């Protein structure tokens, strides 16, 4: 889904209005948009399908709600260190202007099964 601000402005038909307002303040819209971190949502499998579904609902102006699991480190960054690929956490959730905590509504999710260690 990429960065949400640009997509949201397009969906509500106000990108040109916002661009003019930002220009009146002496900024470029491209610079403002680039400040938002890409949450890397919908990158593969059912996540991509859900992301496209929600994007289509918004683009077609259908009223809808979307729910998801909030993973602290659901995706990782890849960097090359000394010629080797290393994975590090992606801290995109440290500031997410589109997320509204609702601590009064929680659902416990149970995971079942067991772990066996073999050598």
C-alpha positions in Angstrom: 0.0 0.0 0.0 3.0 2.3 0.4 2.7 5.6 2.1 -0.9 6.4 3.2 -0.9 10.2 3.0 -0.5 10.4 -0.8 -3.1 7.7 -1.4 -5.6 9.2 1.1 -5.4 12.6 -0.7 -6.0 11.0 -4.0 -9.0 9.0 -2.7 -10.8 12.0 -1.3 -10.0 14.1 -4.4 -8.1 16.8 -2.5 -4.5 16.3 -3.6 -4.4 19.4 -5.8 -6.0 21.5 -3.0 -3.4 20.2 -0.5 -0.6 20.8 -2.9 -1.6 24.4 -3.4 -1.8 24.9 0.4 1.6 23.3 1.0 3.0 25.5 -1.8 1.5 28.6 -0.2 3.5 27.7 2.9 6.7 27.4 0.9 7.0 23.6 0.7 6.8 21.0 -2.0 4.2 18.3 -1.7 6.7 15.7 -2.8 8.9 16.6 0.2 6.0 16.4 2.6 4.9 13.0 1.3 8.4 11.6 1.5 8.5 12.3 5.3 6.0 9.5 5.9 7.6 6.1 6.5 6.5 3.3 4.3 4.8 0.8 6.6 5.4 -2.0 4.1 1.9 -3.3 4.6 0.5 -5.8 2.2 3.7 -7.2 1.0 2.7 -10.7 -0.1 0.1 -13.4 0.2 -3.1 -12.6 2.1 -1.7 -9.3 3.4 -1.4 -8.0 -0.2 -4.9 -9.2 -1.0 -6.3 -7.5 2.1 -4.4 -4.3 1.3 -5.8 -4.2 -2.3 -9.3 -4.9 -1.0 -9.2 -2.1 1.5 -7.6 0.2 -1.1 -10.3 -0.5 -3.6 -13.0 0.1 -1.0 -11.5 3.5 -0.2 -11.0 4.4 -3.8 -14.6 3.6 -4.7 -15.9 5.5 -1.6 -17.5 2.4 0.0 -17.9 2.6 3.8 -15.9 -0.2 5.4 -13.8 -1.1 8.4 -10.5 -3.0 8.3 -9.0 -4.8 11.2 -5.6 -6.4 11.5 -3.1 -7.7 13.9 -0.5 -5.3 15.1 2.9 -6.9 14.9 5.7 -4.9 16.6 8.4 -6.3 14.2 6.3 -7.9 11.5 8.8 -7.1 8.8 12.5 -6.4 8.8 15.0 -4.3 7.0 17.8 -5.8 5.1 21.3 -4.2 5.1 24.6 -5.3 3.8 27.4 -5.2 6.4 30.9 -6.3 5.5 29.5 -7.9 2.3 26.9 -10.0 4.1 23.1 -9.5 4.3 21.9 -8.8 7.9 18.3 -8.4 9.0 17.4 -5.7 11.5 13.9 -4.7 12.9 11.9 -2.1 11.0 10.7 0.4 13.5 7.9 1.8 11.4 5.4 1.6 14.3 7.4 4.0 16.5 5.3 6.8 14.9 2.2 6.0 13.0 -0.2 8.9 12.5 -2.9 6.6 11.0 -3.1 4.4 14.1 -5.6 5.1 16.8 -5.1 3.1 20.0 -8.4 1.6 21.4 -7.2 0.1 24.6 -10.8 -0.4 25.7 -11.3 -3.0 23.0 -9.0 -6.0 23.1 -9.2 -9.6 22.0 -7.1 -12.3 23.4 -5.7 -14.6 20.7 -4.7 -18.1 21.8 -1.9 -20.0 20.2 -1.9 -23.7 20.7 0.5 -26.5 20.0 3.9 -27.5 21.3 7.6 -27.2 20.5 9.9 -30.2 20.3 13.6 -29.9 20.1 15.6 -32.5 18.2 19.3 -32.9 17.9 
